[in-house]
């Protein structure tokens, strides 16, 4: 089992920044990809960004050039730096990790509003 705990969500004004963190514990040996999904009210969950163990990244078009995903393998932690936030970025953000199965965090709320 892999346990994921997210932090860093909150309320921010449009144009602001937030940094999400997600720490993994438990059976963390050979965790491969880690990343973030998000789900806005009334919408389906969507991919935000993903990073491989070797550091290769992929981003959704909606967040390219604004969000940066990074990973500290020594700390088993993945980060999502979110800049130039827009109201449409408002969602619950879920961290995930892929090992033999996909594991999910509990989610952290991000609200972008003036």
C-alpha positions in Angstrom: 0.0 0.0 0.0 1.0 3.6 -0.8 -0.3 6.4 1.3 -0.4 9.9 -0.3 -0.9 13.1 1.7 -1.5 16.4 -0.1 -1.0 19.9 1.2 -0.8 23.5 0.0 -4.3 24.2 -1.3 -6.3 27.3 -0.5 -7.9 30.5 -1.7 -5.9 32.7 -4.0 -6.8 35.7 -6.2 -6.6 35.4 -10.0 -3.0 35.8 -11.2 -1.7 34.4 -7.9 0.4 31.3 -7.2 0.1 28.2 -5.1 2.4 25.3 -4.5 0.9 21.9 -3.9 2.9 19.1 -2.2 2.2 15.4 -2.0 4.2 13.1 0.2 4.2 9.3 -0.3 4.7 6.7 2.5 4.2 3.0 2.9 5.3 0.7 0.1 7.1 3.4 -1.9 9.8 1.2 -3.4 9.5 1.3 -7.2 7.0 4.1 -7.5 7.0 5.0 -11.1 4.9 7.9 -12.4 3.4 10.5 -10.0 1.2 13.3 -10.9 -1.9 15.4 -10.3 -5.5 15.3 -11.5 -8.2 17.8 -10.7 -12.0 17.8 -10.6 -14.1 21.0 -10.8 -17.7 21.0 -9.6 -20.0 19.4 -12.1 -17.1 18.3 -14.3 -15.1 15.1 -14.8 -11.7 14.5 -13.3 -9.0 15.6 -15.7 -5.2 15.1 -15.9 -3.2 18.2 -14.9 0.4 17.0 -15.0 2.6 13.9 -14.7 6.2 13.2 -14.0 8.2 9.9 -14.4 10.7 8.7 -11.9 13.4 9.9 -14.3 11.9 13.4 -14.5 10.1 13.4 -17.8 7.0 15.6 -17.6 3.6 15.9 -19.4 1.1 18.7 -19.0 -2.5 19.3 -19.9 -2.8 22.0 -22.6 -4.8 24.2 -20.2 -1.9 24.5 -17.7 1.2 24.4 -19.9 3.5 27.4 -19.3 1.7 28.2 -16.0 2.1 25.0 -13.9 5.4 23.1 -13.2 5.5 19.6 -11.8 8.6 18.4 -10.0 9.7 15.5 -7.9 12.1 14.8 -5.1 12.7 11.0 -5.1 14.8 11.2 -1.9 11.7 12.6 -0.1 9.1 10.6 -2.1 7.4 13.9 -2.7 5.9 15.5 -5.8 5.1 19.2 -6.2 2.9 21.3 -8.4 3.9 24.9 -8.7 0.9 26.8 -10.0 1.4 30.3 -11.3 -0.9 32.8 -13.1 -3.9 31.1 -11.6 -7.3 31.5 -13.2 -10.8 31.1 -11.9 -11.2 28.0 -14.1 -8.3 26.4 -12.2 -10.7 26.1 -9.2 -11.0 22.4 -8.4 -10.1 19.7 -6.0 -6.6 18.6 -6.9 -5.7 14.9 -6.4 -2.2 13.5 -6.2 -1.5 10.0 -7.6 1.3 7.5 -7.7 1.7 4.5 -9.9 3.4 1.4 -8.6 1.8 -2.0 -9.2 -1.5 -0.1 -8.9 -2.5 3.5 -8.9 -2.9 5.2 -5.5 -4.7 8.4 -4.8 -4.5 11.1 -2.2 -7.5 12.6 -0.5 -7.5 15.8 -2.5 -6.9 19.4 -1.7 -9.2 22.3 -2.6 -7.8 25.1 -4.8 -10.1 28.1 -5.2 -9.2 31.0 -7.4 -11.4 34.0 -6.8 -11.3 37.7 -6.2 
